[in-house]
């Protein structure tokens, strides 16, 4: 089964005895080139990353990494011409490998096999609702970018923190603030709930209640970039 990949990180939960397979392709089918990730293969004893159905780029021992008794969470990042695979709640990958021939990844496929059946939950596909209260809801971030869509009249806010709460330091991103006329990046809050804007630009009508608009936030090499998806950052 194949789905379109939004962003560069796939976060999911799976319940299976062994052999949870994820493929990254250039279309809604197996393609050449293709990257495959095997979690709990070899009767549940090992995991690997494979390119073009050839030799494994990396293979590591992961006994009992998956089970049919409960869901286990994982993440896979495919950015900067490499693949990184990790467990939910752990930011260091359990395996990683460069992609020998980089290509544009647009879809992912998932399957179980070799005698195993599986149940999957893809956390990237969720729809979240927020109230008019300026209280953040926190999610773990794996990789160095966030891709999302939002529909609102103004003030779509994101916070980048070191934990599941407001922290110091903390970077806040305001999209469509100031009555949907400006957007900004801010470092830390002061006691009044405000702080210094590191960047503030005019973005009239950047968000809209009538349609979901797609954005990309990246944070790498000491730089935060914000923009519409597939365009230059604003």
N, C-alpha and C positions, 0 to 999 in steps of 0.2 A: 504494500500500500504506500502511496506517495502523497506528500503534501508540499505546498509551497513553503519555503523557508523565509521567515521574516526576521531580518537581523542576522547576526553572526553567531549567536549562541542558542543552542537548543537545550531546554530544561524539561525533564520528564521524570515520571515514576513508572516503574514496571514491576510486575509480579510474575515470575516464571521460575521453573526449576533450574534452567540453564539456557544458554544460547539465545541471548537477546541481541539482535542484529540491527544496526542502523546504517543506512547508505546515504551518501551525499552526492547529488548528481546535477546535471545541467538541464534536466527536464523531468516530467512526471513518469519516469520509467528508468530502467537501468541504462546507463550511458557509458560511453568511453570518451574521456576518463571518468572514474568513479572512485570515491573513497568509502571504504567499509569499516565500521567499528563493531567488534565482537566483544560483548560483555558476558562473562560466564560461559565461554565456549569450552570445548574439550572436556565435556561432561561436568562443566561448572568449575574447572580447575584454573583456567587462564583467560586472559583478555588480550585483544590485539587490535592493531590498526593495519589495514591492508589497502594497497593502491592497485587499481586496474586488475583485480582478481589474480594478482601475481603473488610475489613473496610478501610476507608480513614486514611492514616498516618497523614495528616494535611489537613485542609480545612479553607479557608479564604474568607472573603467578598471582591469581586472585581467588583463592579457594573460598567457596561459599559466598561469593559477592552478591549473588541473587538467590531468591528463594520463592517458592510458590505459596509460602505461608503468609507473606506480607509484601506490601509495596516497598521498594527501595528507590531512592531518588538519585539521579545522575545529571550531569551536564556535559555537553560537548561544545567546544568553541572551535569554529573554523574561520580564523582570521589571520592576517599577516603571513599567509602562505604556510600555515601549520595547523595541525589538529591537536587539541588538548582534551582529555577526558578525565572527569573527576566525579567524586561522590558528592551528593547534596550535603551542604554544611562544611565542606572542606574546599579551601580555595587553591591548594596545591594539587595539580593534576596527578592522577595515579599512573598516567602514561601520556606521552606526547611524541609527535614526529613531524618533521617538515614534509610538505607535499612536494614530491619530486618534480612534477610538472604542474604549476599552479593553473587553475581554471576557475571560471565563474560558477559558483555553486548557487543554484536557485531552488532546489527541492531536496527533501529528505524522504527516505522510505524506511519502513520498520517491519520486522518480522521475527518470528521464533521458528525453530526447526530442530531437526535431529531428535525428534521424540518429545519436544517441549511445546506447550501452548502458553500464551501470555496474555496479560491484561495491561493496557498502557493508559497513562494519563499525561497529556502534553500541556505543561503549565503555561507555555507561551500563548496558547489559544484562549485564555480566559478573558471574560469581560468583567471589569471592575467598575463599581459606581462609587462616587465620592460626594459627600454633602458640602454645603457652604459653611465650612467650619475651620479651615486652615490647619487641620490636624493631619499629619502625615500617616499614611499606612506604609509599613516597611516590608520589603522583599529582599532576599539575597541577590547579589549581582555576581555573575561569573563571566569572565572576559572583561573587555574594556569598552563596551558600548551597550546602549539600550535603544532598542527600536520599538516604537509604540504608535498607536493612533489614538486620537482623543477628539471628542465633540463637546464643546462648551462655549459659552458666550464670551468668556474672558478668564484670565488667571488660572492657567494650568501650571501647577508648581511641582517640581521634583527636588528632592534633597539627596545628596551623595554623602554618606556617612561611613563610619568605621564599625557600626553595629546597628541592631534593629531599634534604634531610637535616635533622637537628636543628640549629636555629639559635637565636641570641639576638637579639631576643626570640623566644619561642615560647609559644603558648597550647596547653595540653593540656585535653582534655575527657574526663572519666571518666564512663561511664554504667554503673550497676550495680556500682560499686566497693564496697569494704568488705563483702564477702560478699553482694553484690547488695542492699544496704540503702541506699546513698547514691550521689549523683552530684555531680560538682564540675567547676569551671573553674579551671585553675591557670596562673599566669604564671611561666615559666622554671623550670628545675631548678637546685638548688644542687649542690655537689660530691658529695652523698650520693644524688643522684637524686630528691630531693624538692624542693618549693618551696612558695610561699604560695598557698593556695586563695583565689581571689577570690570564689567562691561555692560553697557546699556545702549540699545539701538532702537530705532524706529521700526516697528513691524505692524503697520495698520491692518486690522482685520485678519491677523495671522491665524486665529482660531474661529470656529463657527459652530453653532448649535445644530445646523441643518445637515452637516456632513462630518464624517470622521476624517481628520487630516493626519497624515503620517509624518512622524518626526524621527530623527536620529540624534542621540546624544553620545558622544565619544569622549573618553578621558584616557589619554596615553601620553607618555613622555612629558608629564607636567603641564599638559594643555587640555582644556575643555572646549569642545566644539559642539554647537547646537545648530540644527537646520532642518528643513524639510528633507525627508528621505530621498536619496538619489539626486540631491542638488548640493551646491556648495553651502557651507555653514554661513548663517547670517550673524 
